[in-house]
């Protein structure tokens, strides 16, 4: 396992960019997150062989806080895949899922904040804000390395190009997400004086959605959408997705208030301005919907959204489709979860073609978190396509990555065990 190499810059851990021509795969994904993609879409590329996989367990002395799987190149030697494990005592351990090599000295970082895994000249490194009170960072390669994040004061910053920041009162665990055309989005104007549900580690939620870009290396606010009444954006980030398939990515959010509870809301960026489209509201307060992934989940490749209704109470996996006017539910299946109440971990689900049949599934735990299942939207509705025992209870986020032999998947259990399924 190659050793960590870190360079200190301002208040960040920062890496030097690779030559963009070194690997075509690298140009596709250079940074690896607990939420899988910089857009906020929990979707992994590639195909797997599930449920025909091998399970390997790694036992550590504490329950994992965060997992991130990463790959250097799906055509590279198998030693280029790793799964990093963040433990509550701030240790970071790296596991090679295909060789079994464990590096217990990969690094340290405040466990409250998940790291971002990247590469530097063929070596693995990680970045993240040093303050345990700060949020996640978004790390992108453009013509230069860019770090976009939120500091412990709730200010938005971009580095190293700019040393300035903008005060937006962003919640402490928010995530900045990036579109494919250079726009970024984050929830702002965080408050606990509106609708308070307090299911994600604190009682603070964003009341505004801010869309921005970088112009001449400075932050330029494009749009700010302020919710009315006591409504909040109940989540850590929006999700970029081309909802109306016009070639321009839109934003998917979860909006909640005391009157109708939670509903999925999409903001479509059109030539005529921003069009707001709502999904079905739950109809009562203190009930939540968890937006997860966007992709070709339909039987005939239709692009759909998958979310979990009330993950703490019965857990209903639901597939949505935009019909040109509305976001409508097309299928659903009860008995699965994507979140532990009170946890900041909103990444306990991942989508992809894990069984290799050409149609993606959403993969997430059963309601009691003792099994994981791949659920697809079939001609007979939402159905379990495969299921595997965990031999314990899932406690961490789910992480996955493509390898030369297919997708791997890893979870952390409450007993400190990391289970990795390989092709």
QUIHU-V841587 format. One line per field, one symbol per residue. phi: phi as a letter, one per 40 degrees, with the letter a starting at -180 (. if undefined). psi: psi as a letter, one per 20 degrees, with the letter a starting at -180 (. if undefined). A space follows every 50 residues. Layout:
phi=???
psi=???
//
This chain:
phi=.cccbbbcafbbcbbcccccccaccdccabbbbccgaccgccbbchbbbc ccbbbbbbbbcacccabbcabcacbcdcccbbbcbcbccgcbbbbccbbg cbbcbcibadccbccbcabafgbcaabiccccccccbbbbcbcacbbbab cccgccbbaccbbcbbcbfcccbcbcbbccbgbbaacbfcabbbcbbfbb gabbbcbbbbbabbbfgbcbccabbbccgbcbccibacbcacccfbgbcb bbbbbbaccbgbacbbbccbcbhcbcbbcccchacfbbbbcbabacccdb gccabbabcfccbgfbcbbbbcchbbcbcbaaachbbbacdgcccbbcaa bicccgcgbcbcbaccdcgbbbbbbbcbcbgcbccaabccfibcbbccba acbdbhcbabbbbccgcbbbcbd
psi=pqqqpqpppckqpqqpqqphihphhhhgohqprhjhqiiiomppraqajp jmrpppppprjqppgqqpqqqhpijrqiijpqoqoprhjjqpqppoiiij ppojkhaqqphhoqrppaqoliqqrqqqqhpiirarqppqpcirppppap aijjqprpqihpjrrpojlqqhkqppqprjkjqqqqqalqqkjbpohlil iakpqqiqppprrppljqpopgqpopqrcjqronaiqappqngjljipqa ppropqrigjcqqpppoporhjappppqapqhiqrkqqpopgqpamiqhk jqprqprppmiinhnopppqppjigqoqphrqpqjqrjqppiqiojkkqq qrmhikjipqrpprqrhjkiqqqopqorijapqphqqqqhkbppharpqq qqrhiapqpqqprhjjpppppq.
//
